[in-house]
Amino acid sequence: MNQRGNAVEDRKEIRLRPHHGMCLAFFEGKGYSDGFTAHMAETLERLQKDPEIRLVLHTDEICGACPNNLKGTCISDEKVLRYDRAVLMAAGLSEGQKLSYQEFAGKVQKEIIGRGRREEICGDCEWDTICRRRGNENAI
């Protein structure tokens, strides 16, 4: 069961933008707002139970609580779409693909983070300093 007491929701397919695989890998409890941060932590907790996900190139589960989500469209859509496409290409994945979260996270880790490609894909993100610092901590 999830925090809302809804066992069915935990088994439901979760839509996820590909670049969010990297955001989740480096998430440390910081975000655009308290509401967004709480939602991100809750989503990560659900994903760690390894549900099936569907990779999408539009707003997803995480975007639902983001202040940059204006009526279902990200105000930085051009930039995040570039991130999404780069993740798909680097990890050998495709839009609409269904897979387990752990399989997806493993591909992101192996093909992008493990090969030092994160900065190449999203180094111009406003959260880059967190990812860079966390990446350096994990390398020690």
N, C-alpha and C positions, 0 to 999 in steps of 0.2 A: 504494500500500500504506500501511496505517496502522502505528503503532508496534508493533502485535502481529504485523505481517507478514501481515495478512489483507486481501487486495484486495477480496474480496466485501463485507466489512463497510462499506467506504467508500461503496458504491453503495446500501446498504440505506436504506430510509426511516427518518428519525429523528423520533421523537415529541418535540414541543416545546410546553411551556406558552407561551401568547402573551406573558405578562409577561416571560419570559426573553429575549425580543427586546430589551428595554430593558436588562436585566442584562448581556447580551453586548455591547451597544453601549458600555457604560461600564466593562467589566471591566478591572481593572488588576493582577491577580495577587494579590488579597486575597480571603479567604473564611472560611467557618466553621471550617475545619481545613486542614492541609496536604494531606490526601488529597482533600478537596473542591476545593481550589484547583487541584491538579494535574489532576483530572478535568475541571474547568471549562475549563482551558487546552487540554486535549486535545480536548474537545468543540468548542471554538471553532475549533481548527485543522481539524477534520473539516468543520465547517460552512462554512468559508471555501473549501472545494472545491466548494461549491454543490450539495449533495445535495438530494433531494426531502425535504421535511418534512411532517409531519401535525400540525396544531394540536390539542392535547388539553387537557381541563380536569381533568387528574389528574396524578399523578407521571409524569415524563418522563425523558429521557436524563440531564439535568443533576441531577435529584432523586436519581438512583441512588447518588450518593456523599455526599448531604447528611445530616448528623446529625439534622436535623429530620424526616427520612423514617422514620416508624415503621410498619413492615410495609405499606408502599405508600401510606401516607397522611401528608400533611404536618401537623405539629402546629399550623401556622398556616394550615390549609386555608381557613378562612372568609375570611381576609384576602387570601391569594394568589388565591383564586377571584374575589374582587372585582377584583383587578388584572387577571386574565386576561380577564374579561368586559369591563372598560373598554378594554383594548387591542383586543379584537375589534371593539367598537363604534366606537372612534375611527379604526381603520385600515380599516374596511369589510370585515372578515374574518369567518369563521364557524368554529365548532367542527367538527373533523373535516376541515376543508379541507386539501387537499394543494397544495403549491406549492414552488417552489425556495426555498432559504434566502435567496438574494440578493433575490428578489422580496419575500419577507417582511421582510427587514431594510430594504429600500428603503421599504416602506410604513410601517414603524415610524418610520424616520428622517423621512420626509416628513410624515406625518399626526400624529405625536405629538411627537417630539423637535424637529423643525423648526418646529413651531407652538407650542412652549413649553408642551406639555400634560403632560410627564412628571411634574412635581411634583403636578399635579392627580390623576393616576392612582395614583402610588405614593409620594407625599411623606412618608407615615408609615412607610416601610420603614426598617429599621435601617441600611441601606447608603446612605441618602439623601445623607449628607454627601459621600460619594465622587462620586456622580452629579452633585450640585450643583457641586462643585469642578471636575470634569472638563467639565461643561457650560459653566462660566464660562471655562475654559481654551480650549475650542474656539471660543468666541465672540470671543476676542481676535484 
